[in-house]
Amino acid sequence: MTGEVKVGFKSQIRILVDGTRTIITEERQVINQFKEHFEDLLNRPSIGHDLNPSEDCLTAEIDIDASKYKEIENLIKRLKNNKATGENSIVTELLKKGGTILVSKITEVIKTVWKTETISEEWKTAIICPIFKKGNPTKTENYKGISLLDT
């Protein structure tokens, strides 16, 4: 997580209490309080974090053939319209209008991801939106985060 806050973000939460029980109302402080909260949640060590993936995991060779092209084409057709975009601001309607050329390019990208077993850094970015669960709305621990990912 880079710790950057998206330009233009407007916090809908107006009042929070920080770790020292101080009431904060300034927008930048509220944003930073949520940033710290979600960084703490997302950067906890995972169970088995000391495992070496190259030694402990086996992968199968995957070949994306013409039938996978059709599968990708069908998945794009089934994407829902009028949904929030991720960091790249690409709407699903654009993907649907891209036709066979775009489906071919997306298939190539998926082949590369499968082959190299890596994804680009941009795909690791999400916009995290705090959603109030229950309890005291001035405490960040009473919020869950939903991630808006690129389409």
N, C-alpha and C positions, 0 to 999 in steps of 0.2 A: 504494500500500500504506500503510495507516494505521499499521502497526507495533504494533498491539494484539495481545496474546496472549489467547486465549479463556479466560474464567474457567472453572475446573474442569479445565483441561488438565493432564495428568500426564505428564511426560516419562518414556519408557521407557529412555532412555539415562542411565546413571548416572555415567559418567566420560568427559570430553572433554579435549583439549589445546587451549588457546587459541593465538592468534597469537604469543605470547611463550614458547610451550612450557611454560606453567604448567598443571599438572593441575587441572581444576575438577570438583568433585563436587556442589556445592550446586545444588539443582534450579533455582533462579531463574537462576543463571549458565549452566547447561546450556541452558536455554530461550533465553536471550539470545544465546548463541553460535550456535544454529541460526537464530534470527531474523536476526542479522547476516549469516550465510552465505547465506540465501535472499534477503535484500534485495539483497546484492551480485549474486547471479545474476540476479534479476528486474529490476534497475534499470540494467542495462548499456544503453548506447545501441544502438539497432537500426540495421541497415544501411538507408540511405535515410531516416534520421530527419529529414533536412532537407527532405524533399519536402513540398509543399503539397498535401494530399489533394484540395482543391477544384479544383486545377488539373491534377493528374496522374491522377486516378481518375474514371472514368465509372460511373454506376450506372444500372440499368434500373428503370423503374417496375414495381412488383409489385402485383398486385391479388389479395387473398386472398378468394376467392369461396366458395361453398358446398362445392365439392369439396375445398378446403383444410380446411374444418371437419371433413370426414370423415377427412382425412389426420391432422389433429391428434388426433382421437378415436382413430384406430387406433394412433398413436404412444403415446398414454397407456396404451392397453390392453396394449401390448407392453413397457412399463416393467417391470423386474425387481422383485420383492418382496424384502423383508428386506435392503435395502441401507442403508449409512450415509447419514445426511442431511447436508445442508450447513448453513450458518449459520442458515437459517430453520427448521430442524427439521421440515420438512414431509416426511412419508413418502410414498412412491409409492402405497401402498395408499389413502391419503386422496384422492389425485388420481383414482384409479380409481373410487372410490365417489362422486365428485362429480357424476356424471351429466351431462345435457345442459346444465344451467345453468353448471356449472363449465367445461365445454368451450367454451361460448359466450364466457365471460369470458376464458378463456385465449386464444381466437382474437382477441378484441378487443385484448388486450395485445400480441399478436404483430403485429397490423395497425398499432398505434401505433408499435411498435419499427421496423417496416419503413418506415413513413411518415416518422417523425422522424429515423431513422437514429441513434438514441441508446438507451442502456439505463440503467436506474436505477443509482445508486451501490451499492445493496445487492447487485446482481448482479455487481458487480466484486470482491466479497469471496469469498475461498476459504480454507478451512482447509488448511494445508500440513502434511503428515505426512512426517517424514524416514524414508526406507527405506534401509537399509544395502545398498551395492552389493558392494564387495570391498575388500580392503586393510586398513589399520589402522582399527578401529572407533572409535578415540578422535579421529579427524580428521573434521571436518564435510565436507570435500571428498570424502569417500568415501561420502556419502549423496546420494541423489536425493530430490526432493520430489514427492509426489503431492498433487494438489489435490482436495479435496472441495468440490464446487460445489452450489449449491441445485438442487433437482429442478425 
